[in-house]
Amino acid sequence: MTRMLLLAMPGNEAMASRIAMHIPADIGGLETRIFPDEETYLRITSDLHGRSVAIVATLDRPDAKFVPLIFAADTARDLGASKIGLIAPYLAYMRQDRCFHPGEAITSRSLAKLLSAKFDWLVTVDPHLHRYKSLDDIYSIPSRVLHAAPLIANWIAANVENPVLIGPDAESAQWVGDVAGRVGAPFTVLEKTRLGDRDVEVRIRDGRVISSHAPVLIDDIVSSGQTMLKAVRLLRQTTAIAPVCIAVHGIFAEGADAMLQAEGARLVTSSSVPHPTNQIDVSALLADGIVALA
């Protein structure tokens, strides 16, 4: 049986190499550069004829990455790939899942239509499924959603003594509760009121359990970091133990990581988005999803 071939979009080379360690796969050759007019040059140097191909592309800061990704998918198809999958450890545009004001684009649906037209399957880690029951609600291709909760629980159990797990809002209760159950630790959630894209208010429901444990804040995505930042400041008033902030996807827009660290927080993220705080490797998790679909 012909081995799968992985193509890594720029910045995804390390992830592709780690995935290839878990499944029978080869790493293909892909060249990209930017012309002076800021258009993309892309060339695939491997023979793809008759081969199953998977493109590895985490989609944080997606706008600049999307056009080269589509070029890669089209080129792979032109070169005779029998099947083309997308491995997107972080899947962008999932939070805009309804029209909040007249005339707004529901960008999660738009992106889903575009990617479904170019790929045969999709594997991702913990997409922001808030108002959607599953990716099948918007993606028309087979997909597999992998969950980082067991990996996060393993990391906490190995690295944090006497933890209390803290979710950012009521919607996170079930997810944080799952991780807490795996660790055997208590958990609570914050009361959050969103005032704008970069403005939130948070309140701690029960400071007593926090004051006697090591606080571990967990969220699926840290983007602007405002929820985490305000929670960290509240926690510093409640306990002398520096909090650990864990995110599946560490976007850290506008220097959010530096702001959190300046408040004394320890940052830990999964490898879904490359960052110096990556301590939880999701490559084996992704490999399991690939084997199930490819």
DOLORO-379810 format. One record per atom (N, C-alpha, C): x, y, z. Coordinates in steps of 0.2 Angstrom, whole numbers, padded with zeros to 4 digits, always signed. Each point is the difference from the previous one (the first is absolute). Layout:
DOLORO-379810
XYZ ...
***
This chain:
DOLORO-379810
+0004-0006+0000 -0004+0006+0000 +0004+0006+0000 -0001+0005-0004 +0004+0006-0001 -0001+0004+0006 +0005+0003+0003 +0000+0004+0006 -0003+0007-0001 -0003+0003+0005 -0003+0006-0001 +0006+0005-0001 -0002+0006-0003 +0005+0005-0001 -0002+0006+0004 +0004+0003+0004 -0002+0006+0004 +0004+0006-0003 -0004+0005-0001 +0003+0007-0003 -0001+0005+0006 +0005+0003+0002 +0000+0005+0006 +0000+0007-0003 -0006+0004+0001 +0001+0007-0001 +0005+0003+0004 +0002+0006-0002 +0006+0003+0004 -0002+0001+0007 +0004-0002+0005 -0001+0000+0007 -0002-0006+0003 -0002-0005-0005 -0003-0006+0003 +0005-0006-0001 +0006+0001-0002 +0004-0005-0001 +0002-0005+0006 +0000+0003+0006 +0002-0004+0006 -0006-0004+0001 -0006+0002+0000 -0006-0004+0001 -0001-0005-0005 +0001+0001-0006 +0000-0005-0005 +0005-0006+0001 +0006+0002+0002 +0005-0005+0002 -0002-0004+0006 -0003+0003+0005 -0002-0004+0006 -0006-0005-0002 -0005+0003-0004 -0005-0005-0002 +0003-0006-0004 +0005+0002-0004 +0002-0006-0004 +0004-0005+0004 +0001+0001+0006 +0003-0004+0005 -0005-0005+0002 -0006+0002+0000 -0006-0005+0002 -0004-0004-0005 +0001+0002-0006 -0004-0003-0005 +0005-0001-0006 -0001-0005-0004 +0004-0001-0006 -0001+0005-0005 +0004+0005+0000 +0000+0006-0005 +0006+0003-0002 +0001+0002-0006 +0006+0004-0002 -0002+0007+0000 +0006+0004+0001 -0001+0007-0001 +0002+0003-0007 -0005+0003-0003 +0001+0003-0007 +0004+0006+0000 +0002+0002-0006 +0003+0007-0001 -0005+0005-0002 +0000+0006+0003 -0004+0005-0001 +0004+0007+0000 +0000+0004-0005 +0004+0006+0000 -0005+0006+0000 +0001+0005+0004 -0004+0006-0001 +0004+0006+0001 -0002+0005-0003 +0004+0007+0001 -0005+0005-0002 +0001+0006+0002 -0004+0006-0002 +0003+0004-0005 -0003+0002-0005 +0002+0004-0005 +0000+0007+0002 +0004+0005-0003 +0000+0007+0002 -0007+0003+0001 -0004-0002-0005 -0007+0003+0001 -0004-0004+0005 +0003-0004+0004 -0004-0003+0006 -0004-0006-0003 +0000-0002-0006 -0003-0006-0002 +0004-0006+0002 -0003-0006+0000 +0003-0006+0002 +0003-0005-0005 +0006-0002+0000 +0003-0005-0004 -0001-0007+0004 -0002-0005-0003 +0000-0006+0003 +0001-0006-0005 +0004-0005+0002 +0002-0005-0004 +0001-0007+0004 -0003-0005-0002 +0000-0006+0004 +0005-0005-0004 +0006-0002+0003 +0005-0003-0003 +0000-0008+0000 -0005-0003+0003 -0001-0007+0001 -0005-0003-0006 +0001-0006-0001 -0004-0003-0005 -0007-0002+0004 -0005+0003-0001 -0006-0002+0003 -0005-0004-0003 +0002-0003-0006 -0005-0003-0005 -0002-0007+0004 -0007+0000+0001 -0003-0006+0003 +0001-0001+0008 +0003+0006+0003 +0001-0001+0007 -0005+0004+0004 -0001-0003+0006 -0004+0004+0005 +0004+0005+0003 -0002+0006+0000 +0004+0006+0002 -0004+0003+0006 +0003+0003+0005 -0002+0004+0005 +0004+0006+0001 -0003+0006+0000 +0003+0006+0001 -0001+0002+0007 +0006+0002+0004 +0000+0002+0007 +0000+0007+0000 -0005+0003+0003 +0000+0008+0000 -0004+0002+0006 +0003+0002+0005 -0004+0003+0006 -0002+0007-0002 -0006+0002+0001 -0003+0006-0003 -0001+0005+0005 +0005+0001+0005 +0000+0006+0004 +0002+0006-0005 -0002+0006+0001 +0001+0006-0004 -0001-0002-0008 -0006-0002-0001 -0002-0004-0006 +0000+0003-0007 -0001+0007+0000 -0001+0003-0006 +0006+0000-0005 +0006+0000+0003 +0006+0000-0004 +0002-0007-0002 -0003-0005+0003 +0001-0007-0001 -0004-0003-0005 -0006+0003+0000 -0006-0004-0004 +0002+0000-0007 +0002+0005-0004 +0001+0000-0007 +0006-0005-0002 +0005+0000+0004 +0005-0006-0002 -0002-0007+0002 -0004-0001+0005 -0003-0006+0001 -0005-0003-0006 -0004+0005-0002 -0004-0002-0006 +0004-0001-0006 +0006+0004-0001 +0004-0002-0006 +0003-0007+0001 +0002-0002+0006 +0003-0006+0001 -0005-0006-0001 -0006+0001+0002 -0005-0005-0001 -0002-0001-0008 +0000+0006-0003 -0002-0001-0007 +0006-0003-0004 +0006+0002+0002 +0006-0003-0004 +0001-0007+0002 -0001-0002+0006 +0000-0008+0001 -0005-0003-0004 -0006+0003-0001 -0005-0004-0004 +0002+0000-0007 +0003+0006-0003 +0002+0000-0007 +0006-0005-0001 +0004-0002+0005 +0005-0005+0000 -0002-0007+0001 -0006-0001+0000 -0003-0007+0000 -0001-0003+0007 +0000+0004+0006 -0001-0003+0006 -0007-0003+0000 +0000-0006+0003 -0006-0004+0000 -0005+0002+0005 +0002+0003+0006 -0004+0003+0005 +0004+0005+0004 -0003+0006+0002 +0003+0005+0003 -0003+0002+0006 +0003-0001+0006 -0002+0002+0006 +0003+0006+0003 -0004+0003+0005 +0003+0006+0004 +0001-0002+0007 +0006+0001+0002 +0002-0001+0008 +0000+0007+0002 -0005+0003+0004 +0000+0007+0002 +0000-0001+0008 +0006+0000+0003 +0000-0001+0008 -0005+0006+0003 +0001+0006-0003 -0005+0005+0002 -0004+0002-0006 -0007+0000+0001 -0004+0002-0005 -0003+0007+0001 +0001+0004-0005 -0002+0007+0001 -0007+0001-0001 -0002+0006+0002 -0007+0003-0002 -0006-0004+0003 +0001-0004+0005 -0005-0003+0003 -0004+0004+0005 +0002+0005+0003 -0004+0004+0005 -0005+0004-0003 +0000+0002-0007 -0005+0004-0003 -0005-0005-0002 -0005-0002+0004 -0004-0006-0002 -0007+0002+0000 -0002+0007+0000 -0006+0002-0001 +0000+0007-0002 -0005+0003-0002 -0001+0007-0002 -0002+0004+0006 +0004+0004+0003 -0001+0003+0006 -0003+0007-0002 +0001+0003-0005 -0002+0006-0003 -0002+0000-0007 -0005+0003-0003 -0002+0000-0007 +0006+0001-0004 +0000-0005-0005 +0006+0001-0005 +0006-0003+0001 +0001-0003+0006 +0006-0003+0002 +0002-0006-0004 +0006-0001-0002 +0002-0007-0003 +0000-0005+0005 -0003-0006-0001 +0001-0006+0004 +0006-0004-0002 +0006+0003+0002 +0006-0002-0004 +0002-0008+0002 -0002-0003+0005 +0001-0007+0001 -0003-0004-0006 -0006+0002-0002 -0004-0004-0006 +0004+0002-0006 +0002+0006-0001 +0004+0002-0006 +0006-0004-0001 +0004+0000+0005 +0006-0004+0000 -0001-0008-0001 -0005-0002+0003 -0002-0007-0001 -0002-0002-0007 -0003+0004-0003 -0002-0001-0007 +0006+0000-0005 +0005+0005+0002 +0006+0000-0004 +0004-0006+0001 +0001-0002+0006 +0005-0005+0001 -0003-0007-0002 -0007-0001+0001 -0003-0006-0002 +0000-0001-0008 +0001+0006-0004 +0000-0001-0007 +0007-0002-0002 +0005+0001+0004 +0007-0002-0002 +0003-0006+0003 -0003-0002+0006 +0003-0006+0003 -0005-0006+0001 +0003-0006+0001 -0004-0006+0000 -0002-0002+0007 +0004+0003+0005 -0001-0001+0007 +0004+0005+0004 -0002+0000+0007 +0003+0005+0004 +0001-0003+0007 +0006+0001+0003 +0001-0002+0007 +0002+0007+0004 -0003+0001+0006 +0002+0006+0004 +0000-0002+0007 +0002+0004+0004 +0000+0000+0007 -0004+0005+0004 -0005-0002+0003 -0005+0004+0005 -0002+0007-0004 -0003-0001-0006 -0003+0006-0003 -0005+0003+0005 -0001+0007-0001 -0005+0003+0005 -0007-0001-0002 -0003-0006+0002 -0006-0002-0002 -0005+0002+0006 -0002+0007-0001 -0005+0003+0005 -0007-0002-0002 -0002+0003-0006 -0007-0001-0002 -0001-0005-0005 +0006-0003-0002 -0001-0006-0005 +0001-0006+0004 -0004-0005-0001 +0001-0007+0003 +0006-0003-0002 +0002+0000-0006 +0006-0003-0003 +0002+0004-0006 +0006-0002-0003 +0002+0003-0006 -0004-0002-0006 -0004-0005+0001 -0004-0003-0006 -0006+0006-0001 -0001+0004+0005 -0005+0005-0001 +0002+0005-0005 +0006+0001-0002 +0002+0005-0005 +0005-0003-0005 +0004-0005+0002 +0004-0003-0005 -0003-0006-0003 +0001-0001-0007 -0003-0005-0004 +0004-0006-0001 +0006+0000+0002 +0005-0005+0000 +0001-0004+0006 +0002-0006+0000 +0001-0004+0006 +0005+0004+0005 -0001+0000+0006 +0005+0004+0005 +0000-0004+0006 +0006+0001+0003 +0001-0003+0007 +0003+0005+0005 -0004+0001+0005 +0002+0005+0005 +0003-0004+0006 +0006+0002+0001 +0004-0003+0006 +0000+0005+0006 +0000-0004+0006 +0000+0004+0006 +0006+0000+0004 +0002+0006+0002 +0007+0000+0004 -0001-0001+0008 -0006-0001+0002 -0002+0000+0007 +0005-0006+0004 +0000-0006-0003 +0004-0005+0003 +0008+0002+0001 +0002+0004-0005 +0007+0002+0000 +0001+0005+0005 -0005+0005+0000 +0001+0005+0005 +0000-0002+0007 -0005-0005+0001 +0000-0003+0007 +0006-0004+0002 +0003-0003-0005 +0007-0004+0001 +0005+0006+0002 +0000+0005-0003 +0005+0005+0001 -0001+0003+0007 -0006+0002+0002 -0001+0003+0006 +0002-0005+0006 -0002-0007-0001 +0001-0005+0005 +0008-0001+0001 +0003+0001-0005 +0008+0000+0000 +0003+0006+0003 -0003+0006-0001 +0004+0006+0001 -0003+0005+0006 -0006-0001+0002 -0003+0004+0005 -0002-0004+0006 +0002+0002+0006 -0002-0003+0006 -0006+0004+0003 -0005-0004+0002 -0006+0002+0003 -0004+0005-0004 -0001-0001-0006 -0003+0005-0005 -0008+0001+0002 -0002+0006-0002 -0007+0001-0001 -0001+0003-0007 -0005-0003-0004 +0000+0002-0007 -0006+0005-0001 +0002+0005-0004 -0005+0006+0000 -0001+0001-0008 -0007+0000-0001 -0002+0001-0007 -0002+0008-0001 +0000+0002-0006 -0001+0008-0001 -0007+0002+0000 -0005-0005-0001 -0007+0002+0000 -0004-0006+0001 -0006+0001+0001 -0005-0005+0002 +0000-0006-0006 +0001+0003-0006 +0000-0005-0006 +0006-0005+0000 +0005+0002+0004 +0006-0005+0000 -0001-0005+0006 -0005+0000+0004 -0001-0004+0006 +0001-0007-0002 -0004-0003-0005 +0001-0007-0002 +0007-0002-0002 +0003+0004-0004 +0006-0001-0003 +0006+0000+0006 +0000+0005+0004 +0004+0000+0006 -0001-0005+0005 -0007-0002+0001 -0001-0005+0004 +0002-0007-0002 +0000-0001-0006 +0003-0006-0003 +0008-0001+0002 +0003+0006-0002 +0008+0000+0002 +0001-0001+0008 -0004+0003+0004 +0000+0000+0007 -0001-0007+0002 -0005-0004-0003 -0001-0007+0002 +0005-0004-0002 +0004+0001-0005 +0005-0004-0002 +0006+0001+0005 +0001+0006+0002 +0005+0002+0005 -0001-0002+0007 -0007+0000+0001 -0002-0001+0007 +0001+0006+0004 -0002+0006-0003 +0001+0006+0004 -0007+0004+0000 -0001+0004+0004 -0006+0005+0000 +0000+0005-0005 -0006+0002-0002 +0000+0005-0005 -0005+0005+0001 +0001+0006-0003 -0005+0005+0000 +0000+0004-0006 -0005+0004-0002 +0000+0005-0006 -0001+0007+0002 +0002+0004-0004 +0000+0007+0001 -0007+0003-0002 -0002+0005+0002 -0006+0004-0003 +0003+0005-0004 -0002+0000-0007 +0003+0004-0005 -0005+0004-0003 +0001+0007-0001 -0005+0004-0004 +0005+0003-0005 -0002-0001-0007 +0004+0003-0005 -0003+0006-0002 +0004+0006+0000 -0002+0006-0001 +0002+0003-0007 +0004-0004-0003 +0003+0002-0007 +0005-0006-0002 +0003+0001-0006 +0005-0004-0003 +0006-0001+0005 +0002+0005+0003 +0006+0000+0005 -0002+0002+0007 -0006+0000+0002 -0002+0002+0006 -0005-0005+0004 +0002-0002+0005 -0004-0005+0004 +0000+0002+0007 -0005-0002+0004 +0000+0000+0007 +0000-0007+0003 +0004-0002+0005 +0000-0007+0003 -0001+0001+0007 -0003-0005+0003 -0001-0001+0007 +0001-0007+0003 +0003-0001+0005 +0002-0006+0003 -0006-0002+0004 -0003-0006-0001 -0006-0002+0004 +0002-0002+0007 +0005-0004+0000 +0002-0003+0007 +0007+0000+0001 +0002+0006+0004 +0007+0001+0001 +0003-0005+0005 -0004-0003+0004 +0003-0005+0005 +0003-0006-0002 -0002-0003-0005 +0003-0006-0003 +0006+0002-0004 +0000+0006-0002 +0006+0002-0004 +0006+0002+0005 -0002+0003+0005 +0005+0002+0005 +0004-0006+0003 -0002-0006+0000 +0003-0005+0003 +0003-0005-0005 +0000+0002-0007 +0003-0004-0005 +0004+0004-0005 +0003-0004-0004 +0004+0004-0006 -0004+0001-0005 -0002+0006-0002 -0005+0002-0005 +0003-0002-0007 -0004-0003-0004 +0001-0002-0007 -0005+0002-0005 +0001+0006-0003 -0005+0002-0005 +0000-0004-0007 -0006-0002-0002 +0000-0004-0006 -0005+0003-0005 +0003+0001-0007 -0005+0003-0005 +0002-0004-0006 -0005+0000-0005 +0002-0003-0006 +0004+0004-0005 -0002+0007+0001 +0004+0005-0005 +0002+0006+0005 +0006+0002-0001 +0002+0007+0003 +0002+0004-0006 -0004+0005-0001 +0001+0004-0006 +0002+0007+0003 -0004+0004+0001 +0002+0007+0003 +0002-0001+0007 -0002-0005+0004 +0003-0002+0006 -0004+0004+0006 -0005+0004-0002 -0003+0004+0005 -0003-0003+0006 -0004-0006-0002 -0003-0004+0006 +0005-0003+0004 +0006-0003-0003 +0005-0003+0004 +0003+0006+0005 +0002+0005-0003 +0003+0006+0003 -0003+0002+0006 -0007+0001-0001 -0004+0003+0006 -0001-0006+0005 +0000-0006-0002 -0001-0005+0005 +0007-0001+0004 +0005+0001-0004 +0007-0001+0004 +0000+0006+0005 -0002+0006-0002 +0001+0005+0005 -0005-0001+0006 -0006-0003-0001 -0004-0002+0006 +0003-0005+0004 +0003-0005-0003 +0003-0005+0003 +0006+0002+0005 +0004+0005-0003 +0005+0002+0004 -0002+0003+0007 -0006+0003+0000 -0003+0003+0006 -0003-0005+0004 -0001-0007-0002 -0003-0005+0004 +0005-0005+0003 +0006-0001-0004 +0005-0005+0002 +0007+0003-0002 +0004-0003+0004 +0007+0002-0001 +0004-0005-0005 -0004-0005-0002 +0003-0005-0005 -0001+0003-0007 +0005+0000-0004 +0000+0003-0007 -0004-0005-0004 -0005+0003-0004 -0004-0005-0004 +0003-0002-0006 -0002-0006-0002 +0002-0003-0006 -0006+0001-0005 +0001+0002-0006 -0005+0002-0005 +0002-0005-0006 -0005-0004-0001 +0000-0006-0005 -0005+0002-0006 +0003+0000-0006 -0005+0001-0006 +0002-0006-0005 -0006-0003-0003 +0002-0004-0005 +0003+0003-0006 -0003+0006-0002 +0002+0004-0005 +0003+0007+0002 +0006+0001+0000 +0003+0006+0003 +0001+0005-0006 -0005+0004-0002 +0001+0005-0005 +0004+0006+0003 -0001+0003+0006 +0003+0005+0003 +0001+0006-0005 -0006+0003-0002 +0000+0006-0004 +0003+0006+0004 +0003+0005-0003 +0002+0006+0002 +0004-0001+0007 +0004-0004+0000 +0005-0001+0006 -0004-0003+0006 -0005-0003-0001 -0004-0003+0006 +0005-0005+0005 +0004-0003-0004 +0004-0005+0004 +0005+0004+0005 +0003+0006-0003 +0004+0004+0005 -0004+0003+0005 -0006+0002-0001 -0004+0003+0005 -0001-0005+0006 -0002-0006-0002 -0002-0005+0005 +0007-0002+0004 +0005+0000-0003 +0006-0002+0003 +0003+0006+0005 -0002+0006-0002 +0002+0006+0004 -0004+0000+0007 -0006-0004-0001 -0004+0000+0006 +0002-0006+0005 +0005-0004-0003 +0002-0006+0004 -0002-0006-0002 -0004-0001-0005 -0003-0006-0002 +0005-0004-0004 -0001-0007+0001 +0004-0005-0004 -0005-0002-0006 +0003+0001-0006 -0004-0002-0005 +0002-0007-0003 -0005-0004-0002 +0001-0006-0003 -0006-0001-0005 +0003-0002-0006 -0005-0001-0006 +0002-0007-0003 -0005-0002-0004 +0001-0006-0004 +0004+0002-0007 +0002-0005-0003 +0004+0002-0006 -0004+0002-0006 -0006+0001+0000 -0005+0001-0005 +0002+0007-0004 +0003+0004+0004 +0002+0007-0003 +0008+0000+0003 +0005+0000-0005 +0007+0001+0003 +0001+0006+0004 +0003-0001+0006 +0001+0005+0005 +0005-0002+0005 +0004+0004+0003 +0005-0002+0005 -0003-0004+0006 -0007+0001+0001 -0003-0003+0006 -0003-0007-0002 +0001-0002-0006 -0002-0007-0001 +0003-0005+0004 -0004-0004+0004 +0002-0005+0004 -0004-0006+0000 -0006+0000-0004 -0004-0005-0001 -0001-0002-0007 +0003-0006-0002 +0001-0001-0007 -0006-0004-0003 -0003+0003-0005 -0006-0003-0003 +0001-0005-0006 +0006-0001-0002 +0001-0003-0006 -0002-0007+0000 +0000-0004+0005 -0002-0007+0001 -0008+0000-0001 -0003+0005+0003 -0007+0001+0000 -0002+0001-0007 +0003+0004-0004 -0002+0002-0007 +0001-0007-0004 +0006-0003+0002 +0001-0006-0004 -0006-0005+0000 -0003-0001+0006 -0005-0004+0001 -0006+0002-0004 -0001+0006-0001 -0006+0003-0004 +0001-0001-0007 +0007+0000-0002 +0001-0001-0007 -0001-0007-0002 +0003-0004+0004 -0001-0008-0002 -0008-0001+0000 -0004+0003+0004 -0007-0002+0000 -0003+0003-0007 +0002+0005-0003 -0003+0003-0006 +0003-0002-0006 +0007+0000-0001 +0004+0000-0006 -0001-0007-0003 
***
